[in-house]
Amino acid sequence: MSQRRRRTAERVTLSDVAKAAGCSLMSASRALSQPDMVSDALREQVVRAVKELGYVPHSAARALASSRSNLVAVIIPSLSNSVFVDTAEAIQRVLMPAGFEMMLGVSHYRAAEDERLLRAYLAHQPAGLLLTGFERSDAAREILGGYRGPIVSMMELSDAEDDYCVGFSQQEAGAAMTRALIERGYRQIAFAAAQLDPRTLQRAEGYRQAMREAGRHDPSLELLTPELSSIGLGANLLDRLLQQQPQIDAVFFNNDDLAMGALFRARQLDLAVPQRLAIAGFNDLPAAAWVHPALTTVRTTRGRVGELAAQMLMSLMRGQQPQSRRIDVGFEVVLRDSA
């Protein structure tokens, strides 16, 4: 049996790594848990020894022994489209070079799943948490109440003194799109939404705000459903709106999936867009610029949110106060051919 295979079978220890790298046990540990605190040469020696020996650190044991961890728990609501995929990838790009490992959980917009993930991940004593939004169940808040590490929230903003967050005003973004449609001359503007998570409801409130400002608010122009969002549902929602409110001249959908489904359905119905009906979405997914007609939408920099949130969390995990507790990345209304 080769030396490497024999050591792997016997479980390689950090002492083995330190010996192979020609450094102390403490230096090897620091090179793996706090790589920015050692020289490039030492870090490269330790990493080379780790690879050669096949060393796998026991993160849970290390956390218990040192009260520190290189794990970061990240909980997002969905991976069904690129919105949160972009966010997660940006977080990973920041954490990995700094020696932190991401534990990624998907709650599927369910409170019970959010609670289960928090219990499971906090058992590993992560160095920090990245959470989506602020709305949590009482049980989730109780779980978080026992956690002493830093928490950064993404996608929404808070003015509370003890909150760290990176995002933008979902309500202002919803109002901005609605105002843009009003300015383009549309009068009977409907709002259609699915899933009804907190950010969707904030966009809906922004829509109402802008419609009230224009003296055009009518609750019957809203179609909100808890069904899971999809392109197919977007087509279905357009059918429902046209049946219930045939006079509408524009529809603002709470995301691009629904809006693109409505565009496809409008083509099947020979409904001219935007001449007969304007259609707008939210998020500016990659396909939004390539559907026909190109989709008017709200551009959100979700990758930037993930990057800045991870950087803020790293500062907190290192005992440093970030320059700001609250970072507003903003948004952009992108006017294209569909409205």
C-alpha positions in Angstrom: 0.0 0.0 0.0 1.4 3.5 -0.9 2.1 6.0 1.8 -0.7 8.2 0.7 -3.3 5.4 0.6 -2.2 4.1 4.0 -2.5 7.5 5.6 -5.9 8.1 4.0 -7.1 4.8 5.4 -5.8 5.7 8.8 -7.2 9.3 8.5 -4.7 11.9 7.8 -4.4 14.5 10.7 -3.5 18.1 10.7 -0.2 17.1 12.4 0.6 15.0 9.3 0.0 18.1 7.1 2.2 20.3 9.3 5.0 17.8 9.2 4.8 17.5 5.4 4.7 21.3 5.0 7.6 21.8 7.4 5.8 24.1 9.7 4.2 24.1 13.2 0.8 22.7 13.9 -0.4 26.2 14.7 0.9 27.6 11.4 -0.8 24.8 9.4 -4.1 25.4 11.2 -3.9 29.2 10.6 -3.0 28.6 6.9 -6.3 26.7 6.5 -8.6 28.6 8.7 -7.2 32.2 8.2 -5.2 32.1 5.0 -5.0 35.8 4.8 -3.0 35.8 8.1 0.0 33.8 6.8 2.5 34.4 4.0 1.8 33.2 0.5 4.7 30.8 0.6 3.5 29.1 3.8 -0.1 28.9 2.5 1.1 27.3 -0.7 3.2 24.7 1.3 0.3 23.8 3.4 -2.2 23.6 0.5 0.3 21.4 -1.4 0.6 19.1 1.7 -3.2 18.9 2.0 -3.5 17.8 -1.6 -0.7 15.3 -1.5 -1.9 13.6 1.7 -5.6 13.8 0.9 -6.3 15.6 4.2 -10.0 16.4 4.9 -10.5 18.8 7.8 -13.3 17.9 10.2 -15.0 21.3 10.3 -17.5 20.5 13.1 -14.7 19.2 15.4 -12.5 22.2 14.6 -15.3 24.6 15.4 -16.0 22.9 18.8 -12.3 22.9 19.6 -11.5 26.4 18.7 -14.8 28.2 18.9 -14.1 29.2 15.3 -15.3 27.8 12.0 -14.6 28.4 8.3 -18.2 27.6 7.4 -20.7 30.2 6.2 -24.4 29.3 6.1 -26.3 30.8 3.2 -30.1 30.3 2.9 -31.9 31.4 -0.2 -35.5 30.8 -1.3 -35.1 29.3 -4.7 -32.7 28.0 -7.4 -35.3 27.7 -10.1 -34.1 30.7 -12.1 -30.9 32.7 -12.3 -31.9 35.4 -9.7 -30.6 33.5 -6.7 -28.1 31.4 -8.7 -26.3 34.7 -9.6 -26.3 35.7 -5.9 -25.0 32.3 -4.7 -22.2 32.2 -7.3 -21.1 35.8 -6.3 -21.0 34.8 -2.6 -18.9 31.7 -3.4 -16.4 33.8 -5.5 -15.8 36.0 -2.4 -15.7 33.4 0.3 -13.6 30.6 -1.3 -10.4 32.6 -1.8 -10.6 33.8 1.8 -10.7 30.2 3.1 -14.4 30.1 3.9 -16.7 27.3 2.8 -20.4 27.9 1.9 -23.2 25.7 3.2 -26.1 26.5 0.8 -29.7 25.8 1.7 -32.9 26.4 -0.3 -36.0 27.1 1.7 -38.5 27.0 -1.3 -40.3 29.9 0.3 -41.5 27.7 3.2 -41.2 28.7 6.8 -40.8 25.2 8.0 -38.0 24.5 5.6 -36.3 27.8 6.7 -36.5 26.6 10.3 -35.1 23.2 9.5 -32.2 24.6 7.6 -31.3 27.0 10.4 -31.4 24.2 13.0 -29.2 22.0 10.9 -26.7 24.6 9.9 -26.3 26.3 13.3 -25.4 22.8 14.7 -22.2 23.2 12.7 -21.4 26.6 14.5 -20.9 28.6 11.3 -18.7 31.6 11.4 -21.5 33.7 9.8 -25.0 33.6 8.2 -26.2 35.1 5.0 -30.0 35.2 4.9 -32.6 36.3 2.3 -34.8 39.1 3.6 -36.0 39.8 7.1 -39.3 38.0 7.4 -39.0 34.9 9.6 -41.3 32.7 11.6 -41.4 33.0 15.4 -39.7 29.6 15.6 -36.9 30.8 13.2 -36.4 34.0 15.3 -36.1 31.9 18.4 -33.4 29.7 16.7 -31.5 32.7 15.6 -31.7 34.2 19.1 -29.3 31.6 20.3 -26.7 32.3 17.6 -23.8 34.6 18.5 -22.2 35.0 15.1 -22.8 37.8 12.6 -25.8 37.8 10.3 -26.1 39.8 7.0 -29.5 40.0 5.2 -29.8 40.2 1.4 -32.2 41.6 -1.2 -34.0 43.9 1.3 -33.1 47.0 3.3 -33.7 47.8 7.0 -33.1 50.9 9.0 -32.8 49.0 12.3 -29.6 49.8 14.2 -28.7 46.1 14.7 -29.4 44.9 11.2 -26.7 44.4 8.5 -28.1 44.3 5.0 -27.4 44.6 1.3 -30.2 45.1 -1.2 -32.6 47.6 -2.6 -36.1 48.9 -1.9 -38.5 46.4 -3.5 -41.4 48.8 -3.0 -39.6 51.7 -4.7 -38.7 49.4 -7.6 -42.4 48.4 -8.0 -43.5 52.0 -7.9 -40.8 53.1 -10.4 -42.0 50.5 -13.0 -45.6 51.5 -12.5 -44.8 55.2 -12.9 -42.8 54.4 -16.1 -45.9 52.7 -17.6 -48.1 55.6 -16.6 -45.7 58.0 -18.2 -45.9 56.0 -21.4 -49.6 56.7 -21.5 -51.1 53.4 -20.1 -54.1 54.0 -17.9 -55.6 50.6 -17.0 -52.5 48.9 -15.6 -53.0 45.6 -13.9 -50.6 43.9 -11.5 -50.1 40.1 -11.5 -48.0 38.2 -9.0 -47.4 34.6 -7.8 -45.7 32.9 -4.8 -46.4 36.1 -2.7 -43.2 36.1 -0.8 -42.3 39.3 1.1 -40.4 40.9 -1.8 -43.4 40.3 -4.1 -45.8 41.9 -1.7 -43.5 44.9 -1.3 -43.5 45.3 -5.1 -47.2 45.1 -5.1 -47.4 47.9 -2.5 -45.1 50.0 -4.8 -47.5 49.4 -7.6 -50.4 50.6 -5.5 -48.5 53.6 -4.3 -47.8 54.8 -7.9 -51.4 54.1 -9.0 -52.8 56.1 -6.0 -50.5 59.0 -6.9 -52.0 59.0 -10.4 -55.5 58.6 -9.1 -55.9 55.3 -10.9 -55.8 52.7 -8.1 -58.4 50.0 -8.5 -58.0 46.8 -6.4 -59.9 44.8 -9.1 -56.8 45.3 -11.4 -54.7 43.1 -9.1 -54.4 39.4 -9.5 -52.3 37.7 -6.8 -52.0 34.0 -6.4 -49.9 31.8 -4.0 -49.2 29.4 -6.8 -45.5 28.7 -7.7 -44.2 31.1 -10.3 -43.5 29.7 -13.8 -43.7 30.7 -17.5 -46.8 28.5 -17.8 -48.5 30.3 -14.9 -47.8 33.6 -16.6 -49.8 32.5 -19.6 -52.6 31.4 -17.4 -52.6 34.6 -15.4 -52.9 36.6 -18.6 -56.0 34.6 -19.6 -57.6 35.2 -16.2 -56.9 39.0 -16.4 -58.3 39.3 -19.9 -61.4 37.5 -18.9 -61.9 39.5 -15.7 -60.7 42.9 -16.8 -60.8 43.0 -20.7 -60.2 46.8 -20.6 -56.6 46.6 -19.3 -54.0 48.1 -21.5 -50.9 47.0 -19.5 -49.8 44.3 -17.1 -46.9 44.6 -14.6 -45.9 41.1 -13.6 -43.9 40.6 -10.4 -41.1 38.6 -12.2 -39.8 37.9 -15.7 -40.9 34.3 -15.7 -44.6 35.3 -15.5 -44.1 38.2 -18.0 -42.4 36.0 -20.6 -45.2 33.4 -20.3 -47.7 36.2 -20.9 -45.7 37.3 -24.0 -45.9 33.8 -25.4 -49.6 33.6 -24.7 -50.3 37.0 -26.3 -48.7 35.8 -29.5 -50.9 32.7 -29.4 -53.9 35.0 -29.1 -52.7 37.3 -31.8 -52.7 40.1 -29.2 -50.5 42.9 -30.4 -47.8 43.8 -27.8 -47.5 46.7 -26.9 -50.1 48.2 -29.2 -53.1 46.4 -27.6 -51.4 45.4 -24.3 -48.1 46.3 -22.7 -46.3 43.7 -20.7 -43.6 44.4 -18.1 -41.6 42.1 -15.7 -39.1 42.3 -12.9 -35.4 41.1 -12.5 -34.1 41.4 -16.1 -33.2 37.7 -16.5 -30.8 37.0 -19.4 -33.7 35.9 -21.7 -35.6 39.2 -21.2 -33.7 41.0 -23.8 -34.1 38.2 -26.4 -37.8 37.4 -26.3 -40.0 39.0 -28.9 -40.9 41.7 -28.3 -38.0 42.4 -25.9 -39.3 42.6 -22.3 -39.5 45.9 -20.4 -38.4 45.0 -16.9 -36.6 46.1 -13.7 -32.9 45.3 -13.7 -31.6 44.1 -10.3 -28.0 43.5 -9.6 -28.4 40.3 -7.6 -24.8 39.2 -8.2 -23.6 42.5 -6.7 -25.9 41.9 -3.7 -24.2 38.6 -3.1 -20.7 40.0 -3.5 -21.2 42.9 -1.2 -23.1 40.9 1.4 -20.3 38.3 1.5 -17.7 41.1 1.9 -19.7 42.7 4.7 -20.0 39.3 6.5 -16.3 38.6 6.1 -15.5 41.9 7.8 -17.8 41.0 10.7 -16.4 37.5 11.0 -12.9 39.0 11.3 -14.1 41.4 14.1 -14.0 44.4 11.8 -16.9 46.9 11.5 -17.9 47.4 7.8 -18.0 51.0 6.5 -21.8 50.8 6.4 -24.4 48.5 8.0 -26.8 49.2 5.1 -25.8 49.1 1.4 -28.4 50.1 -1.2 -27.4 48.7 -4.6 -30.3 50.3 -6.4 -32.2 49.1 -9.5 -32.9 50.3 -13.0 -36.1 50.4 -15.1 -35.2 49.0 -18.5 -37.7 50.1 -21.2 -37.8 47.8 -24.2 -40.3 46.9 -26.9 -43.0 45.2 -24.8 -44.2 48.4 -23.2 
